[in-house]
Amino acid sequence: MAAAADTWQPQEQGLREICVLLEQQITPGSDQARIWQQLQHFSQFPDFNNYLIFILARAQDARIEVRQAAGLLLKNNIRGTFSSLSPQNQQYIKTLLLPCLGAADRAIRSTVGTVVSVLFQLVRVAGWPELLQALLQCLDSNDLNHMEGALDAIYKICEDVPEELDVDVPGLPERPINIFLPRLLQFFQSPHANLRKLALGCINQYIVVMPSALYMSMDQYLQGLFLLAQDQTADVRKLVCSAWVQLVEVRPSFLEPHLRNIIEIILRANKDQDDEVALEACEFWSAYCDGNMPPEGLREYIPRLIPILLSNMVYADDDEALDDVEEDESFPDRDQDLKPRFHSSRFHGSEDGEDDDDDAVNMWNLRKCSAAGLDVLSNVFHDEILPTLIPVIQQNLSRTDDASWKEREAAVLAIGAIAEGCINGLYPLLPEIVTFLIPLLDDKFPLIRSITCWTLSRFSRFIIQSVEHPKGQEQFEKILMGLLRRILDTNKRVQEAACSAFATLEEEAAEELVPRLEVILQHLLLAYVKYQRKNLRILYDAIGTLADAVGAELNQPKYLEILMPPLISKWQQLSNADKDLFPLLECFTSIAQALGPGFSQFAEPVFQRCISLIQSQQLAKQADQAAAGVLYDKEFIVCSLDLLSGLAEGLGGGIESLVAKSNLTELLLQCCMDEVADIRQSALALLGDLARVCPVHLHSRLLDFLNVAAKQLNPTAVKEAVSVANNACWAIGEIAIKAGKEISPVVISIISCLVPILKNPEGLHKSLLENSAITLGRLGWVCADVVSPHLNHFMQPWCDVLCAIRDDFEKEDAFRGLCAMVRANPQLAVSSLPNICRACASWHEIRSQELHSEVSQVLAAYKQMLGAGWEQCMATLEPQIVQKLTRYGV
């Protein structure tokens, strides 16, 4: 194939060969690997893309599907190679694309729009001025195909790079969006539904970025939305609802004058015959409540809205959940049933909160959106919604015939949805509600059994609080045994719901589970035998949560004989490449922490397996997957590191002999330097854990570990991966108190990273600030002579952070550092005395008598040193601070 310039023409044979290949590519059952190889061969020729655009644009004899395939291959090619094509070939592709915007076949127009959008992203307006002209000519042509083709291309550009049409372009009197917008608004009145849909879709892409052109045309846009709200076409009505949802999220002020009209439209749309329109409308309620809109704007509509939400919470006839209603426990899971799972790397410090993934089954739909909307409403209006809601729930629950099971199920879902927001109003009714729900755990309909598990779990806290009363104790027993029965249900969906609900209950119940451990373990292990792969993962979580909840109580031979053999057996069966290892590794982490030294009988093979997993993955990562025998997946390394941390925490010094016989120190150093943030995060957590229990094995590479950890604390690294920085900071502090003066060569470089964190706390994770303050104190404690000359650079912000840390042994370490540094350099800290006093007053109680005495001595020394200046300092402090300082005798 030889490339020419503007007069380029394809050679017949090459054209025929490529068309045959594309025909084979789209034929089911063809040898895709061979076809891909041959296409790769053709792509070596410099004008291969010319053939593809020629087939898309001009090969009238080829099938439409073949022309489309050529276009999609072209799109993928130019994404990576357009800039390396010759200018002639680049121009040839552009030239052939433009006339096809108005191609007679819609599939070709759509493919051309996709290629145009990708090419536009590469060259922008300035690199393809002819495109703008061609699009405008098509929009103004009055020819349906041309108008639709242009709108389709504009829509795809707006979807991918909306900001690129809102830029000044040399040679253009206005920004492109200013030129397009009036035309797009005119299309709202087109008789052709597809043009109305595409025009509205284009403008909706600009709600978030809000160019001045749309801001200035907002009244016209809103009037257009009111007009299209009644459109005959569901796709258009859906886009109207989408616009209201986006506007209420990002530009609520525009809607306030029209709010009553909009809410009326949304209420109607929420009952639309088309589920997608109703779903988009339903998103409005959560967006309204989560935004800055005044609740009173919605209050009067609650009596009309609640019944709509409840009606939409009833399973639709085509809901995929209805496919799972038979006894299916013996059917193996399909690969598509196993959703990707993500392990959360180990984190040292106070978490900001956990993701709530209740009922995160399958795809989002109207039922789930309505339940989420009810949940959000209950958290805004609280008990105000109950007078409307309770009668509807009672009415649905009273329908006991088989035909009404979906309505009953929706009523149980509604009770769970309001469990948090309406708890005060529900509280007097809860014993009655729970009593009503318990028998539903044994309902004949699997989906009622599964939703009852979830709803009961939402009231876990109340259930456990009631255990103090005999009736509450009896209810707890019934719920516990009911959930354990459902864990052994014959329906996989019920098993999953019961296991998840039981894990939630375990977290609240904690020691209440101890007297019932044997029966719980027997049920969980029966489930272990019958579960398929997907639910096994959830069962591992329930076992891990049980271990976290009861802790060392699990460490009894009768319990371990039930629990450990099947887990060890599964552990041995799974290969190093099997992703089912992930949840098992997490489960073992919890068990190791719970059993403590009791895990030592199982520790050696588990430890060695973790080392082996990390080694094989690091080998695979270095592009030698064949030698490693596995495909690289960072999750194996992260989970293994976290299990090793669990072993260190559980076994304490008992892990020392295992570390001594391994190459863990070198592996860990590599992991601390890994480019993947999750691996570094878990590696640094393990570094801190090992520093606590067997620091001797870090000794040979001590300064290397400290330098690597310090690198995670520079401003760029903190910005990119705050959780990694947090663990690095914590690990440095743990090393400091074990290694003492040995860390002095790197102390100043570490301090220079910690001080900016303390001085600029805005937007930083609370845990990073606390760990930075504690680590700085620990460094000052072990190397006071090195750190104290720099006190004036950090004392005030450091003390401010110390004030917010809860009383514990880590805060004690930080104050030992404070006392050591002030003693070493009292004059340098005197200007920060008010901050020091506030920090000392922040203690409820210092448990260590020795530290209490040290703090008292530091304050007494300042009082003596300053004389009258001490009283002046006290006068600047709040009275309650001065009062609290009296406990130190000053």
C-alpha positions in Angstrom: 0.0 0.0 0.0 1.6 3.3 -1.1 0.5 6.6 0.4 -0.3 9.5 -1.9 -1.5 13.1 -1.1 -4.9 14.6 -1.7 -5.4 12.3 -4.7 -5.0 9.2 -2.6 -6.9 6.2 -4.0 -7.1 2.7 -2.4 -5.7 -0.3 -4.3 -8.4 -2.8 -5.1 -6.7 -5.8 -3.6 -5.8 -4.2 -0.3 -9.4 -2.8 0.0 -10.9 -6.2 -0.7 -8.6 -8.0 1.9 -9.4 -5.5 4.6 -13.2 -5.7 3.9 -13.0 -9.5 4.1 -11.1 -9.3 7.4 -13.7 -6.8 8.9 -16.5 -9.1 7.7 -14.9 -12.0 9.5 -14.3 -9.9 12.6 -18.0 -9.2 13.0 -19.0 -12.8 12.3 -19.8 -14.7 15.5 -17.5 -17.7 16.2 -14.6 -16.5 14.0 -11.0 -16.7 15.1 -10.6 -13.3 16.6 -6.9 -13.8 17.6 -5.9 -14.6 14.0 -8.0 -11.6 12.6 -6.4 -9.3 15.2 -3.0 -10.4 14.1 -3.7 -9.8 10.4 -5.2 -6.3 11.2 -2.0 -5.6 13.2 0.0 -6.5 10.1 -2.0 -4.2 7.9 -1.7 -1.4 10.5 2.1 -1.3 9.8 1.3 0.4 6.4 1.3 4.2 6.7 -2.0 4.6 4.8 -4.0 1.8 6.6 -6.2 4.4 8.2 -7.0 5.9 4.8 -8.4 2.5 3.8 -10.6 2.5 6.9 -12.0 6.0 6.3 -12.6 5.1 2.7 -14.5 2.0 3.6 -16.6 4.0 6.2 -17.3 6.9 3.9 -17.3 5.6 0.3 -17.5 1.8 0.2 -21.2 1.8 -0.9 -21.0 -1.8 -1.9 -19.9 -3.0 1.5 -22.4 -4.0 4.2 -23.3 -1.3 6.7 -21.9 -3.4 9.6 -18.5 -3.7 7.8 -18.4 0.1 7.2 -19.2 0.6 10.9 -16.5 -1.9 11.9 -14.0 0.1 9.8 -15.1 3.3 11.5 -14.7 1.9 15.0 -11.2 0.5 14.2 -10.3 3.9 12.8 -11.5 5.6 16.0 -9.3 3.3 18.1 -6.3 3.8 15.8 -6.4 7.5 15.6 -6.7 7.8 19.4 -3.2 6.6 19.7 -1.5 7.4 16.4 -3.1 10.4 14.7 -0.3 12.8 15.6 2.3 10.4 13.9 0.4 10.2 10.6 1.6 12.3 7.7 -0.1 15.7 7.2 -1.6 14.4 3.9 -3.1 11.3 5.6 -4.4 13.4 8.4 -6.1 15.8 6.0 -7.5 12.9 3.9 -9.3 11.5 7.0 -10.7 14.9 7.9 -11.8 15.6 4.4 -13.7 12.3 4.0 -15.4 12.5 7.4 -17.2 15.8 7.0 -19.5 14.9 4.0 -20.6 11.8 6.0 -22.1 13.8 8.8 -25.4 13.7 6.8 -25.0 10.2 5.5 -28.3 8.5 4.5 -27.9 5.6 7.0 -28.3 6.5 10.7 -25.8 3.8 11.8 -23.1 5.4 9.5 -24.0 8.9 10.8 -23.6 7.7 14.3 -20.2 6.0 13.7 -19.0 9.2 11.9 -20.1 11.3 14.9 -18.0 9.0 17.2 -14.9 9.3 15.0 -15.4 13.1 14.7 -15.6 13.4 18.5 -12.4 11.4 19.1 -10.6 13.4 16.4 -11.8 16.7 17.7 -10.5 15.8 21.2 -7.0 15.4 19.6 -6.9 18.5 17.4 -9.5 20.9 19.1 -11.3 23.7 17.2 -8.1 25.4 16.1 -6.8 22.2 14.5 -9.9 21.6 12.5 -11.7 24.9 11.6 -13.6 23.2 8.7 -15.5 21.0 11.2 -17.2 24.0 12.9 -18.3 25.3 9.5 -19.6 21.9 8.4 -21.5 21.4 11.6 -23.2 24.9 11.2 -24.1 24.2 7.6 -25.7 20.9 8.6 -27.7 22.5 11.5 -29.0 25.2 9.1 -29.6 22.9 6.2 -33.2 21.9 7.1 -32.3 18.4 5.9 -33.2 15.8 8.6 -30.2 13.6 8.0 -27.7 16.5 8.1 -29.3 18.1 11.1 -29.3 14.8 13.0 -25.8 13.9 12.0 -24.4 17.3 13.2 -26.3 17.2 16.5 -25.1 13.6 17.1 -21.5 14.7 16.6 -22.0 17.9 18.8 -23.6 15.8 21.5 -20.6 13.4 21.6 -18.2 16.3 21.7 -20.2 18.0 24.5 -20.2 14.7 26.4 -16.5 14.2 26.1 -14.9 17.7 26.2 -17.7 20.3 26.8 -15.1 22.9 27.9 -13.4 22.8 24.4 -16.4 24.6 22.8 -16.3 27.3 25.4 -12.9 28.8 24.5 -11.8 31.8 22.4 -10.6 30.7 19.0 -8.3 32.9 16.9 -10.3 33.9 13.8 -13.7 33.3 15.3 -15.8 36.3 16.4 -17.4 34.2 19.2 -16.8 31.1 21.2 -18.2 28.0 19.5 -20.8 27.4 22.2 -22.1 30.9 21.8 -22.7 30.1 18.1 -24.3 26.7 18.7 -26.5 27.5 21.7 -29.2 29.6 20.0 -29.6 26.9 17.4 -29.7 24.1 20.0 -32.5 26.0 21.8 -34.5 26.4 18.6 -34.4 22.6 18.1 -36.5 22.2 21.3 -39.4 23.1 19.0 -38.5 20.7 16.2 -41.2 18.3 15.1 -38.6 15.5 15.1 -38.2 13.8 18.5 -34.5 12.8 17.9 -33.5 16.4 17.2 -35.3 17.6 20.3 -33.5 14.8 22.3 -30.0 15.5 20.9 -30.3 19.3 21.3 -31.5 19.0 25.0 -28.8 16.4 25.6 -26.1 18.8 24.3 -27.2 21.7 26.5 -27.6 19.4 29.6 -23.8 18.7 29.3 -23.2 22.3 30.2 -25.2 22.6 33.4 -22.2 21.8 35.6 -19.6 23.9 33.7 -22.2 26.7 33.1 -20.7 28.8 30.3 -21.8 32.4 30.2 -23.8 31.7 27.0 -26.0 29.3 29.0 -26.1 31.6 32.0 -27.4 34.4 29.9 -30.0 32.2 28.2 -31.2 30.5 31.4 -34.8 31.9 31.1 -35.1 30.6 27.6 -33.6 27.2 28.6 -36.0 26.8 31.5 -39.0 27.7 29.4 -37.8 25.1 26.9 -37.7 22.5 29.7 -41.3 23.4 30.8 -42.3 22.9 27.2 -40.5 19.6 26.8 -41.8 18.2 30.1 -45.0 17.2 28.3 -43.1 15.7 25.3 -44.6 12.6 23.7 -41.1 10.9 23.7 -39.9 9.2 26.9 -36.2 9.9 26.1 -36.9 13.6 26.0 -39.0 13.6 29.2 -36.1 11.7 30.9 -33.6 14.4 29.8 -35.9 17.1 31.2 -35.9 15.3 34.6 -32.1 14.9 34.3 -31.8 18.7 33.8 -33.9 19.5 36.9 -31.8 17.1 38.9 -28.5 18.6 37.8 -29.8 22.2 38.3 -31.0 21.5 41.8 -27.6 20.0 42.6 -25.4 22.8 41.2 -27.6 25.8 40.4 -30.5 25.7 42.8 -31.0 29.5 42.8 -32.2 29.3 39.1 -35.1 27.0 40.2 -36.4 28.8 43.3 -38.8 31.1 41.4 -40.2 28.1 39.5 -40.1 25.6 42.3 -43.8 24.8 42.7 -44.1 24.2 38.9 -41.0 22.0 38.9 -42.1 19.9 41.8 -45.5 19.3 40.2 -43.8 18.2 37.0 -41.4 15.9 38.9 -44.3 14.4 40.9 -46.1 13.6 37.6 -42.9 12.2 36.0 -42.3 10.0 39.1 -45.4 8.1 38.1 -44.5 8.0 34.4 -45.4 4.8 32.5 -41.7 4.7 31.3 -39.6 3.4 34.2 -36.5 5.3 33.0 -38.4 8.6 33.2 -39.7 7.8 36.6 -36.2 6.8 37.8 -34.7 10.0 36.6 -37.5 12.0 38.3 -37.0 10.0 41.5 -33.4 11.2 41.7 -34.7 14.7 42.2 -35.8 14.1 45.8 -32.4 13.0 47.0 -30.7 15.8 45.0 -33.1 18.4 46.5 -32.5 17.2 50.1 -28.8 16.8 49.7 -28.5 20.3 48.1 -29.0 23.7 49.6 -32.7 23.9 48.9 -35.0 24.9 51.8 -36.9 21.9 53.3 -40.1 23.9 53.5 -40.2 24.1 49.7 -40.9 20.3 49.8 -42.9 20.0 53.0 -46.4 20.5 51.6 -45.8 17.8 49.0 -44.9 15.1 51.4 -48.4 13.6 51.6 -48.5 13.2 47.8 -44.8 12.1 47.4 -44.7 9.4 50.1 -47.4 7.1 48.4 -45.7 7.5 45.0 -42.3 6.4 46.5 -43.9 3.4 48.2 -45.8 2.4 45.1 -42.5 2.6 43.1 -40.7 0.4 45.8 -42.8 -2.5 44.8 -40.9 -5.0 42.6 -41.5 -4.4 38.9 -42.6 -7.4 36.9 -39.4 -7.4 34.9 -37.0 -6.9 37.9 -34.1 -9.3 37.6 -34.4 -10.1 41.3 -37.6 -12.1 40.5 -35.5 -14.5 38.5 -33.9 -15.7 41.8 -36.9 -16.9 43.6 -36.4 -20.6 43.4 -34.3 -22.9 45.7 -31.1 -22.3 43.8 -28.4 -23.0 46.5 -27.1 -26.0 44.5 -26.6 -24.0 41.2 -23.0 -23.0 40.8 -22.4 -19.2 40.5 -21.7 -17.9 37.1 -18.6 -15.6 36.6 -20.9 -12.7 36.0 -22.5 -13.3 39.5 -19.1 -12.5 41.1 -18.8 -8.8 41.2 -15.2 -7.3 41.4 -14.3 -6.8 45.1 -11.9 -4.2 46.4 -9.9 -4.7 49.5 -9.5 -1.6 51.7 -5.8 -1.1 52.6 -4.9 -1.1 56.3 -5.1 2.4 57.8 -3.8 3.6 61.2 -5.9 6.2 62.9 -9.4 7.5 63.1 -11.4 6.8 59.9 -13.9 9.4 58.6 -16.6 6.8 58.3 -17.4 3.6 56.4 -19.2 3.2 53.1 -22.7 1.9 53.6 -23.2 -0.7 50.9 -26.6 -2.1 52.2 -28.5 -4.0 49.5 -25.8 -3.1 46.9 -27.2 -5.9 44.7 -27.2 -5.7 40.9 -28.2 -2.6 39.0 -29.7 0.7 40.2 -33.4 0.9 39.4 -36.6 2.7 40.3 -37.3 0.5 43.4 -33.9 1.2 44.9 -33.9 4.9 44.0 -37.3 5.3 45.6 -36.1 3.5 48.8 -33.0 5.8 48.8 -35.3 8.8 48.3 -37.4 7.8 51.3 -34.3 7.3 53.4 -33.0 10.8 52.5 -36.5 12.4 53.2 -36.6 10.6 56.5 -33.2 12.2 57.4 -34.5 15.7 56.5 -38.1 15.6 57.8 -37.7 12.9 60.4 -40.9 12.0 62.2 -43.0 14.5 60.1 -43.3 11.8 57.4 -44.7 9.1 59.7 -48.4 10.3 59.7 -48.4 9.8 55.9 -46.2 6.8 55.8 -47.4 4.5 58.6 -51.0 4.1 57.3 -49.7 3.1 53.8 -47.2 0.6 55.3 -49.9 -0.9 57.6 -52.3 -1.1 54.6 -49.7 -3.0 52.6 -48.8 -5.3 55.4 -52.4 -6.2 56.1 -52.7 -7.7 52.5 -51.9 -11.3 53.3 -52.9 -13.0 50.1 -50.2 -14.5 47.9 -50.9 -12.1 45.1 -49.9 -9.1 47.3 -46.5 -10.4 48.4 -44.7 -7.6 46.5 -46.6 -4.9 48.3 -45.8 -6.6 51.7 -42.2 -6.8 50.7 -42.1 -3.1 49.8 -43.6 -2.2 53.1 -40.8 -4.1 54.9 -38.3 -2.3 52.7 -39.9 1.1 53.7 -39.6 0.3 57.4 -35.8 -0.4 56.9 -35.4 2.8 54.8 -36.7 5.1 57.5 -34.9 3.2 60.4 -32.3 5.9 60.8 -34.2 9.1 60.0 -37.4 8.4 61.9 -35.9 6.5 64.9 -37.3 8.9 67.5 -40.9 8.5 66.2 -40.5 4.8 65.7 -38.9 4.1 69.1 -42.1 3.5 71.0 -43.3 1.2 68.2 -40.0 -0.8 67.8 -40.9 -3.7 70.1 -44.1 -4.2 68.1 -42.3 -3.7 64.7 -39.6 -6.2 65.6 -42.2 -8.7 66.9 -44.0 -8.3 63.6 -40.9 -8.8 61.5 -39.5 -11.9 63.2 -42.1 -14.3 61.7 -41.4 -12.8 58.2 -37.9 -14.4 58.4 -39.8 -17.7 57.7 -42.1 -16.3 55.0 -42.8 -18.6 52.0 -41.5 -15.8 49.6 -37.7 -15.7 49.4 -37.6 -11.9 48.7 -39.7 -11.2 51.8 -37.3 -13.3 53.8 -34.3 -11.5 52.4 -35.7 -7.9 52.9 -36.7 -8.8 56.4 -33.1 -9.7 57.2 -31.9 -6.3 55.9 -34.6 -4.4 57.7 -33.9 -6.1 61.1 -30.2 -5.3 60.7 -31.1 -1.6 60.4 -32.5 -1.8 63.9 -29.4 -3.7 65.3 -28.5 -0.9 67.8 -32.0 -0.9 69.3 -32.1 -4.7 69.4 -28.9 -4.8 71.4 -29.9 -1.9 73.7 -33.0 -3.8 74.6 -31.1 -6.9 75.7 -31.0 -5.6 79.3 -34.7 -6.3 79.6 -36.0 -9.9 79.7 -38.3 -9.2 76.8 -35.5 -7.7 74.8 -33.3 -10.6 75.6 -36.0 -13.0 74.3 -36.3 -10.9 71.1 -32.6 -10.9 70.5 -32.5 -14.7 70.8 -35.3 -15.0 68.3 -33.7 -12.6 65.8 -30.3 -14.3 66.2 -31.7 -17.8 65.6 -33.9 -16.5 62.8 -30.9 -15.0 61.0 -28.9 -18.1 61.6 -31.7 -20.2 60.0 -31.8 -17.8 57.1 -28.0 -18.1 56.7 -28.8 -21.8 55.9 -31.7 -20.8 53.5 -32.1 -22.8 50.3 -32.2 -19.5 48.3 -28.8 -17.8 47.5 -30.2 -14.2 47.7 -31.7 -14.9 51.2 -28.3 -16.5 52.3 -26.5 -13.3 51.2 -29.0 -11.0 52.9 -28.9 -13.0 56.1 -25.1 -13.2 56.2 -24.8 -9.4 55.7 -27.5 -8.7 58.3 -25.8 -11.0 60.7 -22.5 -9.3 60.2 -24.2 -5.9 61.0 -25.8 -7.4 64.1 -22.4 -8.9 65.2 -20.8 -5.4 65.2 -23.4 -4.1 67.6 -23.8 -7.3 69.7 -20.1 -7.9 70.5 -19.9 -9.7 73.9 -23.6 -10.6 73.8 -22.5 -13.2 71.2 -20.1 -15.0 73.6 -22.6 -17.3 75.3 -23.9 -18.3 71.9 -20.6 -18.8 70.1 -20.9 -22.5 69.7 -24.3 -22.5 68.0 -23.2 -19.5 65.8 -20.1 -21.3 64.7 -22.0 -24.5 64.0 -24.4 -22.6 61.7 -21.7 -20.6 59.9 -19.7 -23.8 59.3 -22.8 -25.6 57.9 -23.2 -22.6 55.6 -19.5 -23.0 54.7 -20.3 -26.5 53.3 -23.3 -25.5 51.2 -22.4 -22.0 49.9 -21.4 -21.3 46.4 -18.4 -18.9 45.6 -20.2 -15.6 45.8 -21.9 -16.1 49.2 -18.7 -17.8 50.5 -17.1 -14.3 50.2 -19.8 -12.8 52.4 -19.6 -15.7 54.9 -15.8 -15.0 55.3 -16.8 -11.4 56.1 -19.3 -12.6 58.7 -16.7 -14.9 60.3 -14.1 -12.1 60.3 -16.6 -9.7 61.9 -17.5 -12.4 64.5 -13.8 -12.6 65.4 -13.5 -8.8 65.6 -16.6 -8.7 67.8 -15.7 -11.4 70.4 -11.9 -11.1 70.3 -10.0 -13.5 72.6 -13.2 -15.3 73.6 -12.8 -17.2 70.4 -9.5 -18.6 71.6 -10.9 -21.9 73.1 -10.2 -25.3 71.7 -13.9 -26.3 71.3 -14.4 -23.2 69.1 -11.2 -23.5 67.1 -12.0 -27.2 66.4 -15.2 -26.1 64.6 -13.8 -22.9 63.0 -10.3 -23.6 61.8 -10.2 -27.0 59.9 -12.5 -26.0 57.0 -10.8 -22.6 56.7 -7.4 -24.2 56.6 -8.6 -26.8 54.1 -9.9 -24.1 51.8 -6.7 -22.1 52.3 -4.7 -25.1 51.1 -7.0 -25.8 48.1 -6.8 -22.3 46.6 -3.9 -21.6 44.3 -1.8 -18.5 44.5 -3.6 -17.2 41.4 -7.2 -17.7 42.8 -8.9 -14.4 43.7 -11.1 -16.2 46.1 -8.1 -16.0 48.4 -8.8 -12.2 49.0 -11.7 -12.6 51.3 -10.1 -15.6 53.0 -6.9 -13.5 53.7 -9.1 -10.8 55.2 -10.9 -13.4 57.3 -7.6 -14.8 58.6 -6.5 -11.3 59.4 -9.5 -10.8 61.8 -9.0 -14.3 63.3 -5.3 -13.8 63.9 -6.0 -10.5 65.7 -8.8 -12.0 67.7 -6.9 -15.2 68.8 -3.7 -13.3 69.6 -1.0 -15.8 70.7 -3.7 -18.6 70.3 -3.2 -18.3 66.5 0.5 -19.4 66.8 -0.4 -23.0 66.0 -1.7 -21.9 62.6 0.8 -19.1 62.0 3.7 -20.7 60.2 2.0 -21.9 57.0 -0.1 -18.7 56.9 3.0 -16.5 57.2 4.9 -18.5 54.6 2.0 -18.3 52.2 1.9 -14.5 52.5 5.6 -14.3 51.8 5.1 -16.6 48.8 2.2 -14.5 47.4 4.1 -11.3 47.7 7.2 -12.8 46.0 5.3 -14.3 43.1 3.3 -11.1 42.5 6.5 -9.0 42.5 8.0 -11.4 40.0 4.8 -11.2 37.9 4.9 -7.4 38.1 8.4 -7.4 36.7 6.8 -8.7 33.5 7.8 -12.3 34.1 4.3 -13.7 34.6 5.3 -17.1 33.1 8.1 -17.6 35.7 5.8 -16.4 38.5 3.0 -18.7 37.4 0.4 -16.0 38.1 -1.0 -12.8 36.5 -0.1 -9.7 38.4 -2.8 -8.3 40.7 -1.9 -5.8 43.4 -4.7 -7.0 45.6 -2.7 -10.2 46.4 0.1 -8.1 47.8 -2.1 -5.7 49.7 -4.2 -8.5 51.3 -1.0 -10.5 52.2 0.7 -7.4 53.8 -2.5 -6.8 55.8 -2.6 -10.4 57.0 1.0 -10.1 58.1 0.1 -7.0 60.0 -2.7 -9.0 61.6 -0.2 -11.7 62.6 2.1 -9.1 64.0 -0.7 -7.6 66.1 -2.0 -11.0 67.2 1.2 -12.9 67.9 3.2 -9.9 69.2 6.8 -10.9 69.8 5.8 -14.5 68.8 6.2 -13.5 65.1 9.9 -12.8 65.6 11.0 -16.3 64.8 9.0 -16.4 61.6 10.4 -13.0 60.4 13.9 -14.2 61.3 13.7 -17.2 58.9 12.3 -15.2 56.0 13.3 -12.4 53.6 10.4 -10.2 54.8 12.6 -7.2 55.5 13.8 -6.9 51.9 10.3 -7.7 50.5 8.8 -5.0 52.7 11.3 -2.4 51.7 10.4 -3.1 48.0 6.7 -2.7 48.8 7.3 0.5 50.7 8.8 1.9 47.5 6.1 0.5 45.1 4.4 2.9 42.7 1.0 1.6 43.7 -0.4 3.7 46.6 -2.4 0.9 48.1 0.7 -1.3 48.4 2.7 1.4 50.0 -0.2 2.1 52.4 -0.3 -1.5 53.6 3.5 -1.9 53.6 4.0 1.1 55.8 1.3 -0.2 58.2 3.2 -3.5 58.5 6.4 -1.5 59.0 4.9 0.2 62.0 3.5 -3.1 63.3 6.9 -4.8 63.0 8.6 -1.9 64.7 6.4 -2.5 67.7 6.9 -6.2 68.0 10.3 -7.2 66.5 12.3 -4.0 65.6 15.6 -6.0 65.6 14.8 -7.3 62.1 14.4 -3.8 60.7 17.8 -2.8 62.1 19.9 -3.6 59.0 17.8 -1.3 56.8 16.6 1.1 59.4 17.7 4.4 57.7 16.4 3.1 54.3 13.0 2.5 55.8 12.9 5.9 57.4 14.0 7.7 54.2 11.4 5.9 52.2 8.7 6.7 54.8 9.8 10.4 54.9 9.4 10.7 51.1 5.6 10.0 51.6 5.3 13.1 53.7 6.4 15.7 51.2 3.6 18.1 50.1 3.1 16.5 46.7 3.0 13.0 48.1 0.5 14.0 50.9 -1.8 15.6 48.2 -1.7 12.5 46.0 -2.1 9.8 48.7 -3.0 11.1 52.1 -3.6 7.6 53.6 -0.1 6.5 52.6 1.3 9.6 54.3 -0.8 8.9 57.4 0.7 5.3 57.7 4.2 6.5 56.9 3.9 9.1 59.7 2.6 6.5 62.2 5.3 4.0 61.2 8.1 6.6 61.7 6.8 7.3 65.2 6.7 3.6 66.1 10.3 3.1 64.8 11.5 6.2 66.8 10.4 4.9 70.2 12.1 1.5 69.5 15.3 2.7 67.8 16.0 5.8 69.9 19.1 7.9 69.0 19.8 5.6 66.0 17.3 7.7 64.0 19.1 11.0 64.6 20.7 11.2 61.1 17.3 11.6 59.5 15.3 13.4 62.2 15.6 16.9 60.8 14.5 15.8 57.3 11.5 14.1 58.8 10.7 17.2 61.0 10.9 19.4 57.9 8.1 17.3 56.4 5.9 17.2 59.5 5.9 20.9 60.2 4.2 22.0 57.0 1.4 19.4 57.7 0.8 20.9 61.1 1.0 24.5 59.9 -1.4 23.9 57.0 -4.1 21.6 58.3 -6.9 22.8 56.0 -8.5 19.9 54.1 -6.2 17.3 55.7 -7.4 14.1 57.2 -7.8 14.4 61.0 -5.8 11.2 61.4 -2.8 12.5 59.5 -2.7 15.6 61.7 -2.9 13.6 64.9 -0.2 11.1 63.7 2.0 14.0 62.7 1.7 15.6 66.1 2.4 12.3 67.9 5.3 11.4 65.7 6.9 14.8 66.1 6.6 14.4 69.9 8.1 10.9 69.8 11.1 12.3 67.7 11.5 15.0 70.3 11.4 12.5 73.1 14.2 10.3 71.7 16.3 13.1 70.1 15.5 16.2 72.2 18.9 17.7 71.6 18.4 17.5 67.8 14.8 18.7 67.6 14.6 21.3 70.4 16.7 24.0 68.6 13.8 24.2 66.1 11.0 24.5 68.6 10.0 28.0 67.5 9.2 26.7 64.0 6.4 24.4 65.1 5.5 24.7 68.8 2.2 26.7 68.4 0.6 24.7 65.6 1.8 21.4 67.2 0.2 22.3 70.5 -3.0 23.2 68.8 -3.2 19.7 67.2 -2.2 18.0 70.5 -5.3 19.7 72.2 -7.6 17.7 69.9 -6.1 14.3 70.5 -8.0 11.9 72.8 -6.2 10.7 75.9 -4.2 7.5 75.2 -0.7 6.1 75.4 0.3 7.8 72.0 -0.7 11.2 73.4 1.4 10.4 76.5 4.4 9.8 74.2 3.9 13.1 72.4 3.9 14.9 75.8 7.0 13.1 76.9 8.6 14.7 73.8 7.1 18.1 74.7 8.6 18.0 78.2 12.0 16.7 77.0 12.3 19.5 74.3 11.1 22.3 76.7 13.6 21.2 79.3 16.3 21.2 76.7 15.4 24.6 75.4 13.0 26.5 77.7 13.8 30.0 76.4 12.9 29.1 72.8 9.4 27.8 73.7 8.5 30.7 76.0 6.6 32.6 73.3 4.4 29.6 72.8 3.6 29.2 76.5 -0.2 29.9 76.2 -0.4 27.1 73.5 1.6 24.8 75.8 -0.8 25.6 78.7 -3.9 24.8 76.5 -2.3 21.5 75.4 -1.6 20.5 79.0 -5.2 21.5 80.0 -6.6 19.3 77.2 -6.0 16.1 79.2 -9.0 14.6 81.1 -6.5 12.5 83.1 -2.9 11.6 82.6 -2.8 7.9 83.6 1.0 7.9 83.9 2.0 9.4 87.3 5.6 9.9 86.0 4.3 12.0 83.0 1.9 13.9 85.2 4.8 14.8 87.4 7.0 15.9 84.3 4.2 18.2 83.0 3.8 19.7 86.5 7.6 20.3 86.7 7.7 22.0 83.2 4.8 24.4 84.1 6.3 25.1 87.6 9.7 25.9 86.0 8.0 28.4 83.7 6.1 30.0 86.6 9.3 30.4 88.5 11.3 31.7 85.4 8.7 34.3 84.3 7.7 35.7 87.7 5.0 38.4 87.0 5.0 37.3 83.3 3.3 34.1 84.4 0.2 36.0 85.6 0.2 38.0 82.3 0.2 34.7 80.4 -2.7 33.3 82.6 -4.7 36.5 81.9 -4.7 35.6 78.1 -6.2 32.1 78.8 -9.8 31.2 79.1 -10.9 30.8 82.7 -11.7 27.0 82.3 -8.1 26.5 81.0 -6.6 28.2 84.0 -8.9 26.1 86.2 -7.7 22.9 84.6 -4.1 23.8 85.1 -4.6 23.8 88.9 -4.3 20.0 88.7 -0.6 20.5 87.9 -0.2 22.6 91.0 0.3 26.0 89.2 
